[in-house]
Amino acid sequence: MKKNVGSVDKIARIILGLVILIIGVLAQSWWGLIGLIPLVTGLVGNCPLYPILGISTCKTDDKK
C-alpha cells in the first residue's frame, strides 16, 4: 500500500477523527463513528480517495 498522506495531513486527520468520535460519544450518537474514517486513514498513511482525485500530500524522494 503506497503512502499518499503527508505528515501535516496525518496530524490533521488524527485530530479531526478523535474530535468527531468524542463529539459522537458525548452526543450519544452513532454518527461519531464517521470519525473512524479520518482517524484510520491518518494512522495508516493512505487515503483511498486520493489516487482517484490525483492527490498526494506525501513528499516523495525523487533521488534514485
mmJSON file of the N, C-alpha and C atoms, coordinates in Angstrom:
{"data_MODEL":{"atom_site":{
"group_PDB":["ATOM","ATOM","ATOM","ATOM","ATOM","ATOM","ATOM","ATOM","ATOM","ATOM","ATOM","ATOM","ATOM","ATOM","ATOM","ATOM","ATOM","ATOM","ATOM","ATOM","ATOM","ATOM","ATOM","ATOM","ATOM","ATOM","ATOM","ATOM","ATOM","ATOM","ATOM","ATOM","ATOM","ATOM","ATOM","ATOM","ATOM","ATOM","ATOM","ATOM","ATOM","ATOM","ATOM","ATOM","ATOM","ATOM","ATOM","ATOM","ATOM","ATOM","ATOM","ATOM","ATOM","ATOM","ATOM","ATOM","ATOM","ATOM","ATOM","ATOM","ATOM","ATOM","ATOM","ATOM","ATOM","ATOM","ATOM","ATOM","ATOM","ATOM","ATOM","ATOM","ATOM","ATOM","ATOM","ATOM","ATOM","ATOM","ATOM","ATOM","ATOM","ATOM","ATOM","ATOM","ATOM","ATOM","ATOM","ATOM","ATOM","ATOM","ATOM","ATOM","ATOM","ATOM","ATOM","ATOM","ATOM","ATOM","ATOM","ATOM","ATOM","ATOM","ATOM","ATOM","ATOM","ATOM","ATOM","ATOM","ATOM","ATOM","ATOM","ATOM","ATOM","ATOM","ATOM","ATOM","ATOM","ATOM","ATOM","ATOM","ATOM","ATOM","ATOM","ATOM","ATOM","ATOM","ATOM","ATOM","ATOM","ATOM","ATOM","ATOM","ATOM","ATOM","ATOM","ATOM","ATOM","ATOM","ATOM","ATOM","ATOM","ATOM","ATOM","ATOM","ATOM","ATOM","ATOM","ATOM","ATOM","ATOM","ATOM","ATOM","ATOM","ATOM","ATOM","ATOM","ATOM","ATOM","ATOM","ATOM","ATOM","ATOM","ATOM","ATOM","ATOM","ATOM","ATOM","ATOM","ATOM","ATOM","ATOM","ATOM","ATOM","ATOM","ATOM","ATOM","ATOM","ATOM","ATOM","ATOM","ATOM","ATOM","ATOM","ATOM","ATOM","ATOM","ATOM","ATOM","ATOM","ATOM","ATOM","ATOM"],
"id":[1,2,3,4,5,6,7,8,9,10,11,12,13,14,15,16,17,18,19,20,21,22,23,24,25,26,27,28,29,30,31,32,33,34,35,36,37,38,39,40,41,42,43,44,45,46,47,48,49,50,51,52,53,54,55,56,57,58,59,60,61,62,63,64,65,66,67,68,69,70,71,72,73,74,75,76,77,78,79,80,81,82,83,84,85,86,87,88,89,90,91,92,93,94,95,96,97,98,99,100,101,102,103,104,105,106,107,108,109,110,111,112,113,114,115,116,117,118,119,120,121,122,123,124,125,126,127,128,129,130,131,132,133,134,135,136,137,138,139,140,141,142,143,144,145,146,147,148,149,150,151,152,153,154,155,156,157,158,159,160,161,162,163,164,165,166,167,168,169,170,171,172,173,174,175,176,177,178,179,180,181,182,183,184,185,186,187,188,189,190,191,192],
"type_symbol":["N","C","C","N","C","C","N","C","C","N","C","C","N","C","C","N","C","C","N","C","C","N","C","C","N","C","C","N","C","C","N","C","C","N","C","C","N","C","C","N","C","C","N","C","C","N","C","C","N","C","C","N","C","C","N","C","C","N","C","C","N","C","C","N","C","C","N","C","C","N","C","C","N","C","C","N","C","C","N","C","C","N","C","C","N","C","C","N","C","C","N","C","C","N","C","C","N","C","C","N","C","C","N","C","C","N","C","C","N","C","C","N","C","C","N","C","C","N","C","C","N","C","C","N","C","C","N","C","C","N","C","C","N","C","C","N","C","C","N","C","C","N","C","C","N","C","C","N","C","C","N","C","C","N","C","C","N","C","C","N","C","C","N","C","C","N","C","C","N","C","C","N","C","C","N","C","C","N","C","C","N","C","C","N","C","C","N","C","C","N","C","C"],
"label_atom_id":["N","CA","C","N","CA","C","N","CA","C","N","CA","C","N","CA","C","N","CA","C","N","CA","C","N","CA","C","N","CA","C","N","CA","C","N","CA","C","N","CA","C","N","CA","C","N","CA","C","N","CA","C","N","CA","C","N","CA","C","N","CA","C","N","CA","C","N","CA","C","N","CA","C","N","CA","C","N","CA","C","N","CA","C","N","CA","C","N","CA","C","N","CA","C","N","CA","C","N","CA","C","N","CA","C","N","CA","C","N","CA","C","N","CA","C","N","CA","C","N","CA","C","N","CA","C","N","CA","C","N","CA","C","N","CA","C","N","CA","C","N","CA","C","N","CA","C","N","CA","C","N","CA","C","N","CA","C","N","CA","C","N","CA","C","N","CA","C","N","CA","C","N","CA","C","N","CA","C","N","CA","C","N","CA","C","N","CA","C","N","CA","C","N","CA","C","N","CA","C","N","CA","C","N","CA","C","N","CA","C","N","CA","C","N","CA","C","N","CA","C","N","CA","C"],
"label_alt_id":[null,null,null,null,null,null,null,null,null,null,null,null,null,null,null,null,null,null,null,null,null,null,null,null,null,null,null,null,null,null,null,null,null,null,null,null,null,null,null,null,null,null,null,null,null,null,null,null,null,null,null,null,null,null,null,null,null,null,null,null,null,null,null,null,null,null,null,null,null,null,null,null,null,null,null,null,null,null,null,null,null,null,null,null,null,null,null,null,null,null,null,null,null,null,null,null,null,null,null,null,null,null,null,null,null,null,null,null,null,null,null,null,null,null,null,null,null,null,null,null,null,null,null,null,null,null,null,null,null,null,null,null,null,null,null,null,null,null,null,null,null,null,null,null,null,null,null,null,null,null,null,null,null,null,null,null,null,null,null,null,null,null,null,null,null,null,null,null,null,null,null,null,null,null,null,null,null,null,null,null,null,null,null,null,null,null,null,null,null,null,null,null],
"label_comp_id":["MET","MET","MET","LYS","LYS","LYS","LYS","LYS","LYS","ASN","ASN","ASN","VAL","VAL","VAL","GLY","GLY","GLY","SER","SER","SER","VAL","VAL","VAL","ASP","ASP","ASP","LYS","LYS","LYS","ILE","ILE","ILE","ALA","ALA","ALA","ARG","ARG","ARG","ILE","ILE","ILE","ILE","ILE","ILE","LEU","LEU","LEU","GLY","GLY","GLY","LEU","LEU","LEU","VAL","VAL","VAL","ILE","ILE","ILE","LEU","LEU","LEU","ILE","ILE","ILE","ILE","ILE","ILE","GLY","GLY","GLY","VAL","VAL","VAL","LEU","LEU","LEU","ALA","ALA","ALA","GLN","GLN","GLN","SER","SER","SER","TRP","TRP","TRP","TRP","TRP","TRP","GLY","GLY","GLY","LEU","LEU","LEU","ILE","ILE","ILE","GLY","GLY","GLY","LEU","LEU","LEU","ILE","ILE","ILE","PRO","PRO","PRO","LEU","LEU","LEU","VAL","VAL","VAL","THR","THR","THR","GLY","GLY","GLY","LEU","LEU","LEU","VAL","VAL","VAL","GLY","GLY","GLY","ASN","ASN","ASN","CYS","CYS","CYS","PRO","PRO","PRO","LEU","LEU","LEU","TYR","TYR","TYR","PRO","PRO","PRO","ILE","ILE","ILE","LEU","LEU","LEU","GLY","GLY","GLY","ILE","ILE","ILE","SER","SER","SER","THR","THR","THR","CYS","CYS","CYS","LYS","LYS","LYS","THR","THR","THR","ASP","ASP","ASP","ASP","ASP","ASP","LYS","LYS","LYS","LYS","LYS","LYS"],
"label_asym_id":["A","A","A","A","A","A","A","A","A","A","A","A","A","A","A","A","A","A","A","A","A","A","A","A","A","A","A","A","A","A","A","A","A","A","A","A","A","A","A","A","A","A","A","A","A","A","A","A","A","A","A","A","A","A","A","A","A","A","A","A","A","A","A","A","A","A","A","A","A","A","A","A","A","A","A","A","A","A","A","A","A","A","A","A","A","A","A","A","A","A","A","A","A","A","A","A","A","A","A","A","A","A","A","A","A","A","A","A","A","A","A","A","A","A","A","A","A","A","A","A","A","A","A","A","A","A","A","A","A","A","A","A","A","A","A","A","A","A","A","A","A","A","A","A","A","A","A","A","A","A","A","A","A","A","A","A","A","A","A","A","A","A","A","A","A","A","A","A","A","A","A","A","A","A","A","A","A","A","A","A","A","A","A","A","A","A","A","A","A","A","A","A"],
"label_entity_id":["1","1","1","1","1","1","1","1","1","1","1","1","1","1","1","1","1","1","1","1","1","1","1","1","1","1","1","1","1","1","1","1","1","1","1","1","1","1","1","1","1","1","1","1","1","1","1","1","1","1","1","1","1","1","1","1","1","1","1","1","1","1","1","1","1","1","1","1","1","1","1","1","1","1","1","1","1","1","1","1","1","1","1","1","1","1","1","1","1","1","1","1","1","1","1","1","1","1","1","1","1","1","1","1","1","1","1","1","1","1","1","1","1","1","1","1","1","1","1","1","1","1","1","1","1","1","1","1","1","1","1","1","1","1","1","1","1","1","1","1","1","1","1","1","1","1","1","1","1","1","1","1","1","1","1","1","1","1","1","1","1","1","1","1","1","1","1","1","1","1","1","1","1","1","1","1","1","1","1","1","1","1","1","1","1","1","1","1","1","1","1","1"],
"label_seq_id":[1,1,1,2,2,2,3,3,3,4,4,4,5,5,5,6,6,6,7,7,7,8,8,8,9,9,9,10,10,10,11,11,11,12,12,12,13,13,13,14,14,14,15,15,15,16,16,16,17,17,17,18,18,18,19,19,19,20,20,20,21,21,21,22,22,22,23,23,23,24,24,24,25,25,25,26,26,26,27,27,27,28,28,28,29,29,29,30,30,30,31,31,31,32,32,32,33,33,33,34,34,34,35,35,35,36,36,36,37,37,37,38,38,38,39,39,39,40,40,40,41,41,41,42,42,42,43,43,43,44,44,44,45,45,45,46,46,46,47,47,47,48,48,48,49,49,49,50,50,50,51,51,51,52,52,52,53,53,53,54,54,54,55,55,55,56,56,56,57,57,57,58,58,58,59,59,59,60,60,60,61,61,61,62,62,62,63,63,63,64,64,64],
"pdbx_PDB_ins_code":[null,null,null,null,null,null,null,null,null,null,null,null,null,null,null,null,null,null,null,null,null,null,null,null,null,null,null,null,null,null,null,null,null,null,null,null,null,null,null,null,null,null,null,null,null,null,null,null,null,null,null,null,null,null,null,null,null,null,null,null,null,null,null,null,null,null,null,null,null,null,null,null,null,null,null,null,null,null,null,null,null,null,null,null,null,null,null,null,null,null,null,null,null,null,null,null,null,null,null,null,null,null,null,null,null,null,null,null,null,null,null,null,null,null,null,null,null,null,null,null,null,null,null,null,null,null,null,null,null,null,null,null,null,null,null,null,null,null,null,null,null,null,null,null,null,null,null,null,null,null,null,null,null,null,null,null,null,null,null,null,null,null,null,null,null,null,null,null,null,null,null,null,null,null,null,null,null,null,null,null,null,null,null,null,null,null,null,null,null,null,null,null],
"Cartn_x":[0.854,0.0,0.905,0.766,1.597,1.078,1.986,1.62,1.32,0.206,-0.126,-0.621,-0.423,-0.84,0.412,0.635,1.804,1.665,2.74,2.776,1.765,1.628,0.65,-0.765,-0.979,-2.289,-2.617,-1.619,-1.822,-2.279,-1.558,-1.883,-3.292,-3.627,-4.958,-6.045,-5.81,-6.797,-6.997,-5.89,-5.982,-6.742,-6.404,-7.101,-8.572,-8.872,-10.267,-11.047,-10.445,-11.114,-11.43,-10.469,-10.697,-11.774,-11.765,-12.778,-14.177,-14.315,-15.619,-16.074,-15.15,-15.502,-15.947,-15.221,-15.572,-16.928,-17.174,-18.474,-19.587,-19.339,-20.333,-20.632,-19.59,-19.79,-20.561,-20.162,-20.844,-22.309,-22.58,-23.948,-24.714,-24.04,-24.625,-25.247,-24.431,-24.894,-23.953,-24.525,-23.738,-22.975,-23.361,-22.687,-21.227,-20.882,-19.499,-18.564,-19.12,-18.296,-17.69,-18.247,-17.671,-16.252,-15.962,-14.624,-13.569,-13.991,-13.043,-12.37,-13.059,-12.507,-11.25,-11.326,-10.084,-9.049,-9.494,-8.555,-7.744,-8.4,-7.717,-6.836,-7.331,-6.518,-5.296,-5.434,-4.289,-3.275,-3.741,-2.832,-2.14,-2.86,-2.302,-1.425,-1.766,-0.992,-1.428,-2.61,-3.123,-4.59,-4.937,-6.332,-6.771,-7.762,-8.173,-8.799,-9.229,-9.837,-8.779,-7.601,-6.55,-6.129,-5.88,-5.496,-6.582,-7.829,-8.934,-8.929,-8.614,-8.581,-7.213,-6.232,-4.895,-4.148,-4.387,-3.793,-2.818,-1.737,-0.827,-0.193,-0.338,0.27,1.576,1.953,3.178,4.34,5.394,6.572,7.315,7.713,8.44,9.874,10.732,12.142,12.41,12.717,12.918,14.329,15.206,16.577,16.603,17.224,17.334,18.749],
"Cartn_y":[-1.171,0.0,1.241,2.066,3.251,4.386,5.026,6.147,7.373,8.047,9.256,10.372,10.201,11.191,11.728,13.035,13.656,13.849,14.339,14.442,15.444,16.607,17.601,17.067,16.441,15.847,14.741,13.926,12.852,13.409,14.421,15.017,15.599,16.312,16.911,15.836,14.747,13.664,12.981,12.739,12.074,12.949,14.24,15.154,15.26,15.433,15.544,14.277,13.117,11.852,11.707,12.057,11.967,12.943,14.154,15.148,14.66,14.125,13.627,12.458,11.556,10.43,10.904,11.856,12.375,13.068,13.869,14.547,13.507,12.445,11.388,10.691,10.455,9.809,10.74,12.008,12.966,13.182,13.144,13.321,12.0,10.92,9.571,9.264,9.494,9.299,8.354,7.533,6.644,7.412,8.654,9.468,9.7,9.559,9.715,8.692,7.569,6.538,7.007,8.048,8.617,9.104,9.439,9.869,8.792,7.542,6.456,6.575,7.15,7.255,8.133,9.396,10.181,9.651,9.071,8.533,7.377,6.432,5.271,5.689,6.555,6.979,7.768,8.501,9.217,8.274,7.268,6.315,5.412,5.024,4.129,4.905,6.154,6.962,6.807,6.263,6.068,6.448,7.29,7.663,7.087,6.192,5.564,6.537,7.694,8.678,9.505,9.65,10.476,10.027,8.737,8.345,8.644,8.518,8.805,10.273,11.133,12.576,13.054,12.176,12.535,13.404,13.187,13.989,13.133,13.765,13.135,14.241,14.188,15.2,14.686,13.478,12.864,13.298,13.817,14.208,12.954,12.916,11.755,12.138,11.172,11.369,10.899,11.845,11.517,11.021,10.99,10.529,9.005,8.47,7.008,6.625],
"Cartn_z":[0.0,0.0,0.0,-1.005,-1.149,-0.268,0.437,1.305,0.435,0.724,-0.015,0.913,2.217,3.214,3.9,3.783,4.383,5.88,6.504,7.969,8.518,7.893,8.37,8.171,7.038,6.736,7.734,8.103,9.083,10.426,10.897,12.193,12.175,11.092,10.978,10.964,10.241,10.165,11.514,12.219,13.525,14.513,14.557,15.465,15.102,13.819,13.372,13.7,13.451,13.747,15.221,16.069,17.511,17.97,17.426,17.798,17.412,16.198,15.749,16.629,16.958,17.832,19.211,19.779,21.106,21.084,20.054,19.933,19.801,19.031,18.879,20.195,20.987,22.293,23.22,23.262,24.14,23.742,22.438,21.944,21.937,22.296,22.281,20.922,19.884,18.518,17.769,16.919,16.072,15.004,14.734,13.739,14.105,15.365,15.789,15.177,14.735,14.101,12.781,12.205,10.982,11.259,12.496,12.874,12.681,12.56,12.326,10.959,9.994,8.636,8.624,9.065,9.056,10.049,11.148,12.13,11.536,10.91,10.332,9.158,8.273,7.136,7.61,8.701,9.249,9.868,10.574,11.207,10.189,9.147,8.13,7.137,6.872,5.927,4.489,4.282,2.932,2.887,1.925,1.704,0.361,0.343,-0.914,-1.912,-1.455,-2.35,-3.092,-2.517,-3.118,-4.52,-4.78,-6.143,-7.178,-6.777,-7.692,-8.089,-7.108,-7.358,-7.84,-7.874,-8.316,-7.317,-6.024,-4.967,-4.169,-3.698,-2.752,-1.932,-0.618,0.25,0.832,0.458,0.959,0.068,0.696,-0.064,-0.491,-1.756,-2.274,-2.532,-2.408,-2.683,-4.116,-5.003,-6.415,-6.703,-5.721,-5.91,-5.95,-6.994,-7.133,-7.429],
"occupancy":[1.0,1.0,1.0,1.0,1.0,1.0,1.0,1.0,1.0,1.0,1.0,1.0,1.0,1.0,1.0,1.0,1.0,1.0,1.0,1.0,1.0,1.0,1.0,1.0,1.0,1.0,1.0,1.0,1.0,1.0,1.0,1.0,1.0,1.0,1.0,1.0,1.0,1.0,1.0,1.0,1.0,1.0,1.0,1.0,1.0,1.0,1.0,1.0,1.0,1.0,1.0,1.0,1.0,1.0,1.0,1.0,1.0,1.0,1.0,1.0,1.0,1.0,1.0,1.0,1.0,1.0,1.0,1.0,1.0,1.0,1.0,1.0,1.0,1.0,1.0,1.0,1.0,1.0,1.0,1.0,1.0,1.0,1.0,1.0,1.0,1.0,1.0,1.0,1.0,1.0,1.0,1.0,1.0,1.0,1.0,1.0,1.0,1.0,1.0,1.0,1.0,1.0,1.0,1.0,1.0,1.0,1.0,1.0,1.0,1.0,1.0,1.0,1.0,1.0,1.0,1.0,1.0,1.0,1.0,1.0,1.0,1.0,1.0,1.0,1.0,1.0,1.0,1.0,1.0,1.0,1.0,1.0,1.0,1.0,1.0,1.0,1.0,1.0,1.0,1.0,1.0,1.0,1.0,1.0,1.0,1.0,1.0,1.0,1.0,1.0,1.0,1.0,1.0,1.0,1.0,1.0,1.0,1.0,1.0,1.0,1.0,1.0,1.0,1.0,1.0,1.0,1.0,1.0,1.0,1.0,1.0,1.0,1.0,1.0,1.0,1.0,1.0,1.0,1.0,1.0,1.0,1.0,1.0,1.0,1.0,1.0,1.0,1.0,1.0,1.0,1.0,1.0],
"B_iso_or_equiv":[0.0,0.0,0.0,0.0,0.0,0.0,0.0,0.0,0.0,0.0,0.0,0.0,0.0,0.0,0.0,0.0,0.0,0.0,0.0,0.0,0.0,0.0,0.0,0.0,0.0,0.0,0.0,0.0,0.0,0.0,0.0,0.0,0.0,0.0,0.0,0.0,0.0,0.0,0.0,0.0,0.0,0.0,0.0,0.0,0.0,0.0,0.0,0.0,0.0,0.0,0.0,0.0,0.0,0.0,0.0,0.0,0.0,0.0,0.0,0.0,0.0,0.0,0.0,0.0,0.0,0.0,0.0,0.0,0.0,0.0,0.0,0.0,0.0,0.0,0.0,0.0,0.0,0.0,0.0,0.0,0.0,0.0,0.0,0.0,0.0,0.0,0.0,0.0,0.0,0.0,0.0,0.0,0.0,0.0,0.0,0.0,0.0,0.0,0.0,0.0,0.0,0.0,0.0,0.0,0.0,0.0,0.0,0.0,0.0,0.0,0.0,0.0,0.0,0.0,0.0,0.0,0.0,0.0,0.0,0.0,0.0,0.0,0.0,0.0,0.0,0.0,0.0,0.0,0.0,0.0,0.0,0.0,0.0,0.0,0.0,0.0,0.0,0.0,0.0,0.0,0.0,0.0,0.0,0.0,0.0,0.0,0.0,0.0,0.0,0.0,0.0,0.0,0.0,0.0,0.0,0.0,0.0,0.0,0.0,0.0,0.0,0.0,0.0,0.0,0.0,0.0,0.0,0.0,0.0,0.0,0.0,0.0,0.0,0.0,0.0,0.0,0.0,0.0,0.0,0.0,0.0,0.0,0.0,0.0,0.0,0.0,0.0,0.0,0.0,0.0,0.0,0.0],
"pdbx_formal_charge":[null,null,null,null,null,null,null,null,null,null,null,null,null,null,null,null,null,null,null,null,null,null,null,null,null,null,null,null,null,null,null,null,null,null,null,null,null,null,null,null,null,null,null,null,null,null,null,null,null,null,null,null,null,null,null,null,null,null,null,null,null,null,null,null,null,null,null,null,null,null,null,null,null,null,null,null,null,null,null,null,null,null,null,null,null,null,null,null,null,null,null,null,null,null,null,null,null,null,null,null,null,null,null,null,null,null,null,null,null,null,null,null,null,null,null,null,null,null,null,null,null,null,null,null,null,null,null,null,null,null,null,null,null,null,null,null,null,null,null,null,null,null,null,null,null,null,null,null,null,null,null,null,null,null,null,null,null,null,null,null,null,null,null,null,null,null,null,null,null,null,null,null,null,null,null,null,null,null,null,null,null,null,null,null,null,null,null,null,null,null,null,null],
"auth_seq_id":[1,1,1,2,2,2,3,3,3,4,4,4,5,5,5,6,6,6,7,7,7,8,8,8,9,9,9,10,10,10,11,11,11,12,12,12,13,13,13,14,14,14,15,15,15,16,16,16,17,17,17,18,18,18,19,19,19,20,20,20,21,21,21,22,22,22,23,23,23,24,24,24,25,25,25,26,26,26,27,27,27,28,28,28,29,29,29,30,30,30,31,31,31,32,32,32,33,33,33,34,34,34,35,35,35,36,36,36,37,37,37,38,38,38,39,39,39,40,40,40,41,41,41,42,42,42,43,43,43,44,44,44,45,45,45,46,46,46,47,47,47,48,48,48,49,49,49,50,50,50,51,51,51,52,52,52,53,53,53,54,54,54,55,55,55,56,56,56,57,57,57,58,58,58,59,59,59,60,60,60,61,61,61,62,62,62,63,63,63,64,64,64],
"auth_comp_id":["MET","MET","MET","LYS","LYS","LYS","LYS","LYS","LYS","ASN","ASN","ASN","VAL","VAL","VAL","GLY","GLY","GLY","SER","SER","SER","VAL","VAL","VAL","ASP","ASP","ASP","LYS","LYS","LYS","ILE","ILE","ILE","ALA","ALA","ALA","ARG","ARG","ARG","ILE","ILE","ILE","ILE","ILE","ILE","LEU","LEU","LEU","GLY","GLY","GLY","LEU","LEU","LEU","VAL","VAL","VAL","ILE","ILE","ILE","LEU","LEU","LEU","ILE","ILE","ILE","ILE","ILE","ILE","GLY","GLY","GLY","VAL","VAL","VAL","LEU","LEU","LEU","ALA","ALA","ALA","GLN","GLN","GLN","SER","SER","SER","TRP","TRP","TRP","TRP","TRP","TRP","GLY","GLY","GLY","LEU","LEU","LEU","ILE","ILE","ILE","GLY","GLY","GLY","LEU","LEU","LEU","ILE","ILE","ILE","PRO","PRO","PRO","LEU","LEU","LEU","VAL","VAL","VAL","THR","THR","THR","GLY","GLY","GLY","LEU","LEU","LEU","VAL","VAL","VAL","GLY","GLY","GLY","ASN","ASN","ASN","CYS","CYS","CYS","PRO","PRO","PRO","LEU","LEU","LEU","TYR","TYR","TYR","PRO","PRO","PRO","ILE","ILE","ILE","LEU","LEU","LEU","GLY","GLY","GLY","ILE","ILE","ILE","SER","SER","SER","THR","THR","THR","CYS","CYS","CYS","LYS","LYS","LYS","THR","THR","THR","ASP","ASP","ASP","ASP","ASP","ASP","LYS","LYS","LYS","LYS","LYS","LYS"],
"auth_asym_id":["A","A","A","A","A","A","A","A","A","A","A","A","A","A","A","A","A","A","A","A","A","A","A","A","A","A","A","A","A","A","A","A","A","A","A","A","A","A","A","A","A","A","A","A","A","A","A","A","A","A","A","A","A","A","A","A","A","A","A","A","A","A","A","A","A","A","A","A","A","A","A","A","A","A","A","A","A","A","A","A","A","A","A","A","A","A","A","A","A","A","A","A","A","A","A","A","A","A","A","A","A","A","A","A","A","A","A","A","A","A","A","A","A","A","A","A","A","A","A","A","A","A","A","A","A","A","A","A","A","A","A","A","A","A","A","A","A","A","A","A","A","A","A","A","A","A","A","A","A","A","A","A","A","A","A","A","A","A","A","A","A","A","A","A","A","A","A","A","A","A","A","A","A","A","A","A","A","A","A","A","A","A","A","A","A","A","A","A","A","A","A","A"],
"auth_atom_id":["N","CA","C","N","CA","C","N","CA","C","N","CA","C","N","CA","C","N","CA","C","N","CA","C","N","CA","C","N","CA","C","N","CA","C","N","CA","C","N","CA","C","N","CA","C","N","CA","C","N","CA","C","N","CA","C","N","CA","C","N","CA","C","N","CA","C","N","CA","C","N","CA","C","N","CA","C","N","CA","C","N","CA","C","N","CA","C","N","CA","C","N","CA","C","N","CA","C","N","CA","C","N","CA","C","N","CA","C","N","CA","C","N","CA","C","N","CA","C","N","CA","C","N","CA","C","N","CA","C","N","CA","C","N","CA","C","N","CA","C","N","CA","C","N","CA","C","N","CA","C","N","CA","C","N","CA","C","N","CA","C","N","CA","C","N","CA","C","N","CA","C","N","CA","C","N","CA","C","N","CA","C","N","CA","C","N","CA","C","N","CA","C","N","CA","C","N","CA","C","N","CA","C","N","CA","C","N","CA","C","N","CA","C","N","CA","C","N","CA","C","N","CA","C"],
"pdbx_PDB_model_num":[1,1,1,1,1,1,1,1,1,1,1,1,1,1,1,1,1,1,1,1,1,1,1,1,1,1,1,1,1,1,1,1,1,1,1,1,1,1,1,1,1,1,1,1,1,1,1,1,1,1,1,1,1,1,1,1,1,1,1,1,1,1,1,1,1,1,1,1,1,1,1,1,1,1,1,1,1,1,1,1,1,1,1,1,1,1,1,1,1,1,1,1,1,1,1,1,1,1,1,1,1,1,1,1,1,1,1,1,1,1,1,1,1,1,1,1,1,1,1,1,1,1,1,1,1,1,1,1,1,1,1,1,1,1,1,1,1,1,1,1,1,1,1,1,1,1,1,1,1,1,1,1,1,1,1,1,1,1,1,1,1,1,1,1,1,1,1,1,1,1,1,1,1,1,1,1,1,1,1,1,1,1,1,1,1,1,1,1,1,1,1,1]
}}}
